Amino acid sequence: MTLSAELKPAIPTDAELIERIAGLRKQKNAVILAHYYQVPEIQDIADFVGDSLQLSQQAAETDAEIIVFAGVHFMAETAKILSPQKKVLLPDLNAGCSLADSCPPVDFKRFIDAHPGHRVISYINCSAAIKTMSDVICTSSNAKIIADSFPADEKLIFAPDKNLGSYINGQTGRNMVLWDGSCHVHNQLSDERVIQLKVENPDYKLIAHPECRGPILALADFIGSTAALLEYTKKDSHKHYIVATEGGIIHQMQKASPDKVFLVVPSDETCSCNDCPYMKLNTLQKLYLCLKNETPEILLDADVIEKARKPIVRMLEISKAANIIK
C-alpha cells in the first residue's frame, strides 16, 4: 500500500453518515425536513416527511434553531419565510425547480402589468419573489378553495403552473388567466404511455397529481396532491395503482401499504421511473456536510420575507375558514 493510499480518508458508509447526521442534529438543535420526492434514505432519517408547505409549518412549530430542508430551493425559501429567526439550510444550492424557474420575476411583473385589474393567485411552487407579487398563495390541495374565495366576477391570474390552473378552471367554471409554466416531471408524462399502462394493467387504478396535463387527468380515477395520493392509497380498498407523479412517493406508499402494488408512469422509454433530477441532487453526504458546515444557507431580505409572508397567511386564513388544513 502506498503512502498516499494510507493517508486517503475512507469514504463513509451510509450507516456512518446516518450516525453522524443524528449526532449533529442533536448537537446543533436542528430539524431535518424531507419532501416526498427525496431518496428513501433521506426520507427515513428525516424528522418530518411531507409536502413543502406542511413541512415548513411543522418546522416553524418546533424549537429547532436550524432547519435542514432536503427539497428544492423554493421550499427552503418558504421555510425561511415562515421561520425568519431560524437558520435554514439546503443540502445542494443547485436543487432548483423547473416550475419555479419557468416564472422569472421580471417577466411575471410584465405579465401582471399587461392584465390590469386582476388579482394574483400563485401556487406555493414558486420563488419568494413571485410570492411578493401575489395576493394569495395556494397549494394543490386547496387551490379550488382559494379560487372560490374570490367573487365569481373577479378577474384572476393563476401562476406558475398552467396545468393546475387549467384543472382549477375546469373545477370552478372560472376563466383565470394562466401563466405558461409547468413542472417538467409532470408535464412530460406521455398520454400514450398512460393509456398503454392502463390497457396492460386493467385492474390498476390511475391516480394523478393535478400538475399533470389535462388528457392524463381525464383518465385518472383519483386526482390530488402528493399527500392526498398517499392518503388515498392508504384508505382505498383497491390493491393496484398506476401513479402519475414523481416516483419518490412510492417509498411512503409501500411503507404504508406493503400489500399493495404501485407502478410509476415512466418519464420515457429508457426506464421505469419518473424522477426529478433537482430533488435527487440531495444526498446523505451533502446533508451531512450541510449540517456540519451550516452551509449553504438560505438568506432573504426582511422586506421580501414580510411581503412573501402576507399571501401565505391569507391562504391559511381562507383555508381555516373553509376547514381545510393544508
C-alpha positions in Angstrom: 0.0 0.0 0.0 1.4 3.4 -0.9 1.6 6.3 1.5 -1.0 8.3 -0.5 -3.4 5.4 -0.2 -2.8 5.1 3.5 -3.5 8.9 4.0 -6.5 8.9 1.8 -9.6 9.2 4.0 -12.1 6.4 3.8 -15.5 7.3 2.2 -18.1 7.0 5.0 -20.8 4.4 4.5 -24.5 5.4 4.6 -24.7 3.9 8.1 -21.8 6.1 9.2 -23.3 9.2 7.6 -26.7 8.5 9.3 -25.0 8.2 12.7 -23.0 11.4 12.1 -26.1 13.3 11.0 -28.0 12.1 14.0 -25.3 13.3 16.3 -25.1 16.7 14.6 -28.8 17.1 14.6 -28.9 16.7 18.4 -25.8 18.8 19.0 -27.0 21.7 16.9 -30.7 21.6 17.7 -31.6 21.0 14.1 -34.7 19.6 12.4 -34.5 17.7 9.1 -37.3 18.0 6.6 -37.6 15.7 3.6 -40.0 16.1 0.7 -41.8 13.0 -0.6 -39.6 13.1 -3.7 -36.3 12.7 -1.8 -34.4 9.4 -2.0 -35.6 6.8 0.6 -32.6 7.0 2.8 -33.1 10.7 3.3 -36.9 10.3 3.9 -36.1 7.7 6.6 -33.7 9.9 8.5 -35.9 13.0 8.4 -37.8 14.3 11.4 -40.7 15.2 9.1 -41.6 13.9 5.6 -44.3 15.6 3.6 -45.3 18.2 1.1 -43.5 21.5 1.0 -45.8 23.9 2.9 -46.7 21.2 5.5 -43.0 20.7 6.2 -42.3 24.4 6.6 -45.3 24.7 9.0 -44.1 21.8 11.1 -40.6 23.2 11.3 -41.9 26.6 12.4 -43.7 24.9 15.3 -40.5 23.3 16.7 -37.9 24.9 18.9 -35.2 23.9 16.5 -32.6 26.6 15.7 -31.6 25.1 12.4 -33.8 23.8 9.6 -32.3 21.5 7.0 -34.7 21.2 4.1 -34.0 18.2 1.9 -36.0 19.5 -1.0 -35.6 22.3 -3.6 -34.8 26.0 -3.4 -38.3 27.5 -3.3 -39.2 25.1 -0.4 -36.3 26.2 1.7 -37.3 29.8 0.9 -40.8 29.1 2.2 -39.3 27.6 5.4 -37.3 30.8 5.9 -40.4 33.0 5.3 -42.3 31.1 8.0 -39.3 30.9 10.3 -37.2 34.0 9.7 -35.5 33.7 13.1 -34.1 30.2 12.3 -31.1 29.3 10.1 -32.4 27.4 7.0 -30.0 25.2 5.1 -30.4 23.4 1.7 -28.0 20.5 1.1 -27.4 21.4 -2.5 -28.0 25.0 -3.6 -28.4 23.8 -7.2 -31.5 22.0 -6.3 -33.9 24.3 -8.1 -37.3 23.6 -9.6 -38.3 23.6 -13.3 -41.8 25.0 -12.4 -40.5 27.8 -10.2 -37.8 28.6 -12.8 -40.4 28.8 -15.5 -41.7 32.0 -14.0 -38.9 34.7 -13.9 -39.9 37.6 -11.7 -39.2 40.3 -14.2 -41.3 38.6 -16.9 -44.1 37.9 -14.4 -44.2 41.6 -13.4 -44.7 42.5 -17.1 -47.5 39.8 -17.3 -49.3 41.3 -14.3 -49.0 44.8 -15.7 -50.4 43.5 -19.0 -53.6 42.4 -17.1 -54.7 45.4 -15.0 -57.4 44.8 -12.5 -56.5 41.1 -12.0 -55.8 39.6 -8.6 -53.0 37.1 -8.4 -53.2 33.5 -7.1 -49.8 31.8 -7.1 -49.1 28.2 -6.4 -46.8 27.5 -3.5 -44.2 26.1 -6.0 -42.8 29.5 -6.9 -40.0 31.7 -5.8 -40.1 34.1 -2.9 -40.0 36.9 -5.5 -43.2 35.7 -7.2 -44.9 35.3 -3.8 -44.3 39.0 -3.1 -46.3 39.9 -6.2 -49.2 37.6 -5.2 -52.5 38.4 -3.5 -52.8 34.8 -2.1 -50.8 31.6 -2.3 -52.4 28.1 -2.8 -51.4 24.5 -2.7 -52.6 21.7 -4.9 -54.9 20.7 -2.0 -56.6 24.0 -1.5 -56.4 25.7 -5.0 -60.1 25.3 -5.7 -61.0 26.7 -2.2 -58.7 29.7 -2.8 -60.1 30.4 -6.3 -63.7 30.0 -4.9 -62.9 32.6 -2.2 -63.0 35.3 -4.8 -66.2 36.7 -6.2 -67.4 34.9 -9.4 -66.7 38.0 -11.5 -63.3 38.7 -10.1 -60.5 38.8 -12.7 -57.8 36.4 -11.7 -54.3 35.4 -12.7 -53.0 32.0 -11.8 -49.3 31.2 -11.8 -47.0 29.5 -12.4 -48.5 26.0 -13.3 -50.7 26.1 -16.3 -51.9 22.5 -15.8 -53.0 23.0 -12.2 -54.6 26.3 -13.3 -56.4 24.7 -16.1 -57.7 21.9 -13.8 -59.0 24.5 -11.3 -60.7 26.5 -14.1 -62.5 23.3 -15.0 -63.4 22.6 -11.4 -64.7 26.1 -10.8 -66.1 27.2 -14.1 -63.7 30.2 -14.0 -61.5 31.6 -16.7 -58.4 32.5 -14.8 -55.6 33.9 -16.9 -52.8 31.3 -16.8 -49.1 31.9 -16.8 -47.5 29.4 -19.2 -45.4 27.4 -16.8 -45.1 23.8 -15.9 -43.3 21.1 -13.9 -41.2 19.0 -16.4 -41.6 15.9 -14.2 -45.4 16.0 -14.6 -45.8 17.8 -17.9 -43.6 15.3 -19.8 -45.7 12.2 -18.9 -47.0 10.7 -22.1 -50.7 10.2 -22.8 -49.8 7.2 -24.9 -47.7 5.6 -22.1 -50.5 6.1 -19.6 -53.1 4.5 -21.9 -50.7 1.6 -22.6 -50.2 1.0 -18.9 -54.0 1.0 -18.3 -54.5 -1.4 -21.2 -51.8 -3.7 -20.0 -53.0 -3.4 -16.4 -56.8 -3.2 -16.5 -57.1 -3.9 -12.7 -55.0 -0.9 -11.8 -56.4 2.4 -10.7 -54.7 5.5 -12.2 -54.0 8.2 -9.6 -52.5 11.6 -10.7 -51.2 14.9 -9.5 -53.0 17.9 -10.9 -49.8 19.2 -12.3 -50.2 16.6 -15.0 -51.7 17.6 -18.3 -55.4 17.5 -19.0 -55.6 14.3 -21.0 -54.0 12.3 -18.2 -56.2 13.9 -15.6 -59.2 13.0 -17.7 -58.2 9.3 -17.4 -57.5 9.4 -13.7 -59.6 7.5 -11.1 -58.3 10.0 -8.4 -56.6 13.4 -8.6 -54.8 15.0 -5.7 -51.7 16.5 -4.1 -48.8 14.2 -3.3 -50.1 13.9 0.3 -53.6 13.2 -1.0 -52.4 10.5 -3.3 -50.6 8.8 -0.4 -53.7 9.1 1.8 -55.9 7.7 -0.9 -53.8 4.6 -1.3 -53.9 4.1 2.4 -57.7 4.2 2.7 -58.8 2.8 -0.6 -59.6 -0.9 -0.7 -58.1 -1.4 -4.1 -54.7 -3.2 -4.3 -53.1 -2.0 -7.6 -52.2 1.6 -8.7 -50.6 3.4 -11.6 -49.1 6.5 -10.1 -48.7 9.7 -12.3 -46.3 11.8 -10.2 -42.7 11.8 -9.1 -41.5 8.3 -8.1 -40.2 9.3 -4.7 -43.7 9.0 -3.2 -43.7 5.2 -3.9 -41.4 4.7 -0.8 -44.0 6.1 1.5 -46.9 4.3 -0.3 -45.1 1.0 0.0 -44.3 1.6 3.7 -47.9 2.4 4.4 -49.4 -0.3 2.3 -46.9 -3.2 1.9 -49.6 -5.4 0.5 -50.3 -3.1 -2.5 -48.6 -2.8 -5.8 -47.6 0.6 -7.4 -46.5 1.3 -11.0 -44.9 4.7 -11.7 -45.7 6.3 -15.1 -42.2 6.4 -16.6 -40.8 9.7 -17.9 -39.5 8.0 -21.1 -38.9 4.6 -22.7 -35.5 4.1 -21.2 -36.6 3.5 -17.6 -39.5 2.6 -15.3 -39.0 5.8 -13.2 -40.1 9.4 -13.2 -37.5 11.2 -11.0 -37.0 14.9 -10.5 -33.3 15.5 -11.1 -33.3 18.5 -8.8 -34.8 16.6 -5.9 -32.3 13.9 -6.4 -29.3 16.3 -6.1 -29.7 15.9 -2.4 -27.7 13.0 -0.9 -26.8 11.8 2.6 -23.3 13.0 2.1 -24.5 16.5 1.1 -26.9 16.5 4.0 -24.2 15.6 6.4 -21.8 18.3 5.1 -24.6 20.9 5.1 -25.4 20.2 8.7 -21.7 20.0 9.7 -20.7 23.3 8.0 -24.1 25.0 8.3 -24.0 26.0 4.6 -25.5 26.6 2.0 -27.8 28.9 3.9 -31.0 30.4 2.5 -30.9 34.2 3.1 -33.8 36.5 2.2 -34.2 40.3 2.8 -36.5 41.2 5.6 -38.7 43.1 3.1 -39.0 40.0 0.9 -39.9 37.9 3.9 -42.6 40.3 5.0 -44.2 40.7 1.6 -44.0 37.0 0.7 -45.5 36.0 4.1 -48.7 38.0 3.6 -50.2 35.9 0.8 -49.3 32.7 2.6 -51.0 34.0 5.8 -54.0 34.9 3.7 -54.2 31.4 2.2 -54.0 29.9 5.7 -56.9 32.2 6.8 -59.0 31.2 3.9 -58.2 27.5 4.4 -59.0 27.7 8.1 -62.3 29.3 7.4 -63.1 26.6 4.9 -62.0 23.9 7.4 -59.1 22.9 5.1 -55.9 22.2 7.0 -53.4 22.3 4.1 
